Amino acid sequence: MRILLVEDDELLADGLVRALRHDGYTVDHIGRGDLVSSAVADGHFDAVLLDLGLPGEDGLSALKRLRERRDPVPVIIISARDRLDDRILGLDAGADDYLIKPFSVDELRARLRARLRRGSEPARTVLRAGTLTIDPDAMTVQRDGELLHLPRREMALLMELARQPGRVFGRDYLEQALYGWSDEVESNALEVHVHHLRRKLGNSLIRTVRGVGYALALPDDSDRA
């Protein structure tokens, strides 16, 4: 899942980016409020973490502009503004949650997971294919009940495909979901991740649609709970 972090404190931003990437998220960071609207319009973000005291444009104004154009991306405000009036203003402007600085990274993780769950299908979907169990909400994959520890981007790719099994995801979408705005992505990086997943989890799990992209193709004996 891809997160946009809007925070002008570089030290705090660096710590949050590291923590969330460790959890398997793809995180892009900007430090100005006036860049929020174009960043969200250009990317496929699952959530935005938004500071309020930003250069260029206040975070509250940036949030209002997102909601005025009816952008539904979940927004969690992360701010040192701790007065009740500030929290009410943020929530009334369209924020989905409000977290006061300083906060525990573990609490931010929990609030982010809760927000992302509410944005998915009402019923929790666990996918089973043979001895594999894939849980997109918990971001886990098991074989015979034992957790598999996949590299971060392999796990991110598998979870992206697993949230909508059968849907064909285009290359550009998947590369953004895995790498964000990073310029480190090589032309065959996506194919390499797919190859490694097939080698570890089975050749039939990921289907290639030539010229388009990839889809999770569960075997006929798979089920969902």
KOLGU-422459 format. One record per residue (C-alpha): residue number from 0; residue in one letter; z, y, x negated. Coordinates in steps of 0.05 Angstrom, whole numbers, plus 5000, padded with zeros to 4 digits. Layout:
N
NUM,A,Z,Y,X
...
end
This chain:
225
0,M,5000,5000,5000
1,R,4983,5070,4976
2,I,5034,5127,4975
3,L,5023,5201,4963
4,L,5082,5234,4928
5,V,5085,5310,4935
6,E,5139,5335,4887
7,D,5139,5392,4837
8,D,5198,5367,4796
9,E,5161,5327,4743
10,L,5222,5289,4720
11,L,5240,5266,4790
12,A,5168,5251,4806
13,D,5160,5208,4744
14,G,5222,5167,4762
15,L,5198,5157,4834
16,V,5128,5138,4813
17,R,5156,5086,4764
18,A,5204,5057,4815
19,L,5153,5051,4871
20,R,5099,5023,4827
21,H,5149,4971,4804
22,D,5156,4952,4878
23,G,5081,4940,4883
24,Y,5059,5006,4914
25,T,5000,5047,4889
26,V,5027,5118,4880
27,D,4988,5183,4871
28,H,5026,5246,4853
29,I,5011,5320,4865
30,G,5058,5379,4854
31,R,5031,5433,4901
32,G,5035,5441,4976
33,D,4965,5471,4982
34,L,4935,5406,4956
35,V,4966,5362,5010
36,S,4913,5370,5064
37,S,4853,5355,5020
38,A,4890,5298,4985
39,V,4906,5263,5050
40,A,4836,5275,5077
41,D,4804,5245,5015
42,G,4850,5185,5007
43,H,4872,5124,5047
44,F,4947,5135,5045
45,D,4997,5092,5082
46,A,5053,5144,5075
47,V,5069,5212,5045
48,L,5134,5231,5010
49,L,5138,5306,5017
50,D,5183,5357,4983
51,L,5191,5424,5019
52,G,5201,5475,4963
53,L,5131,5471,4933
54,P,5086,5520,4897
55,G,5021,5541,4930
56,E,5046,5525,5001
57,D,5113,5506,5029
58,G,5118,5432,5048
59,L,5135,5449,5120
60,S,5070,5489,5127
61,A,5030,5433,5095
62,L,5061,5383,5143
63,K,5044,5427,5203
64,R,4972,5431,5181
65,L,4968,5355,5177
66,R,4995,5348,5248
67,E,4951,5404,5275
68,R,4890,5364,5256
69,R,4923,5302,5286
70,D,4930,5264,5221
71,P,4977,5206,5237
72,V,4998,5188,5166
73,P,5073,5175,5164
74,V,5111,5230,5127
75,I,5181,5225,5097
76,I,5209,5292,5076
77,I,5250,5289,5011
78,S,5286,5356,5003
79,A,5349,5389,4978
80,R,5350,5431,5041
81,D,5408,5397,5074
82,R,5426,5443,5133
83,L,5420,5414,5203
84,D,5370,5469,5221
85,D,5325,5449,5163
86,R,5325,5376,5184
87,I,5309,5394,5256
88,L,5252,5439,5233
89,G,5223,5384,5190
90,L,5226,5331,5244
91,D,5199,5378,5297
92,A,5141,5395,5251
93,G,5120,5322,5251
94,A,5160,5287,5197
95,D,5178,5214,5211
96,D,5241,5216,5169
97,Y,5282,5265,5128
98,L,5319,5245,5064
99,I,5365,5295,5030
100,K,5366,5302,4954
101,P,5399,5275,4913
102,F,5386,5207,4943
103,S,5389,5135,4920
104,V,5321,5105,4903
105,D,5344,5042,4939
106,E,5354,5083,5003
107,L,5285,5114,4995
108,R,5256,5044,4987
109,A,5291,5020,5050
110,R,5268,5081,5091
111,L,5197,5072,5066
112,R,5196,4998,5084
113,A,5224,5014,5153
114,R,5172,5068,5165
115,L,5115,5024,5143
116,R,5139,4967,5187
117,R,5138,5013,5248
118,G,5067,5032,5232
119,S,5042,4960,5231
120,E,5034,4909,5287
121,P,5095,4904,5333
122,A,5105,4831,5318
123,R,5119,4810,5247
124,T,5060,4770,5221
125,V,5072,4715,5169
126,L,5009,4680,5146
127,R,5007,4607,5126
128,A,4951,4571,5089
129,G,4967,4501,5066
130,T,5030,4506,5023
131,L,5024,4582,5018
132,T,5064,4632,5059
133,I,5044,4705,5056
134,D,5090,4758,5086
135,P,5056,4827,5084
136,D,5117,4864,5109
137,A,5164,4836,5056
138,M,5107,4837,5005
139,T,5121,4765,4984
140,V,5080,4702,4974
141,Q,5111,4633,4969
142,R,5085,4564,4952
143,D,5126,4506,4980
144,G,5182,4556,4993
145,E,5184,4582,4922
146,L,5169,4655,4908
147,L,5108,4669,4866
148,H,5112,4728,4819
149,L,5043,4758,4815
150,P,5024,4818,4772
151,R,5031,4884,4810
152,R,4957,4896,4825
153,E,4943,4824,4843
154,M,5001,4826,4893
155,A,4977,4894,4919
156,L,4907,4866,4931
157,L,4932,4804,4966
158,M,4979,4844,5011
159,E,4924,4893,5029
160,L,4878,4837,5051
161,A,4934,4799,5086
162,R,4952,4857,5132
163,Q,4886,4847,5169
164,P,4862,4776,5155
165,G,4788,4768,5169
166,R,4772,4842,5161
167,V,4722,4857,5106
168,F,4749,4911,5060
169,G,4699,4952,5020
170,R,4702,4957,4945
171,D,4716,5032,4945
172,Y,4774,5024,4994
173,L,4806,4967,4954
174,E,4798,5003,4887
175,Q,4832,5065,4916
176,A,4888,5021,4945
177,L,4899,4988,4877
178,Y,4887,5045,4829
179,G,4892,5110,4868
180,W,4864,5168,4828
181,S,4873,5132,4762
182,D,4813,5137,4715
183,E,4832,5071,4681
184,V,4795,5027,4730
185,E,4738,4988,4699
186,S,4675,4970,4736
187,N,4693,4896,4742
188,A,4769,4905,4751
189,L,4769,4886,4825
190,E,4728,4823,4811
191,V,4778,4803,4756
192,H,4837,4810,4804
193,V,4801,4768,4856
194,H,4784,4715,4804
195,H,4856,4710,4782
196,L,4882,4705,4854
197,R,4832,4650,4870
198,R,4852,4612,4807
199,K,4926,4616,4825
200,L,4923,4609,4901
201,G,4858,4572,4916
202,N,4784,4588,4915
203,S,4777,4590,4991
204,L,4831,4642,5004
205,I,4789,4704,4990
206,R,4718,4709,5017
207,T,4665,4751,4984
208,V,4617,4790,5028
209,R,4561,4808,4980
210,G,4546,4882,4976
211,V,4606,4899,5019
212,G,4673,4873,4994
213,Y,4726,4820,5007
214,A,4765,4789,5063
215,L,4824,4742,5069
216,A,4794,4678,5097
217,L,4850,4632,5119
218,P,4833,4558,5126
219,D,4829,4528,5195
220,D,4897,4496,5189
221,S,4931,4563,5176
222,D,4976,4595,5228
223,R,5016,4658,5240
224,A,5088,4667,5260
end
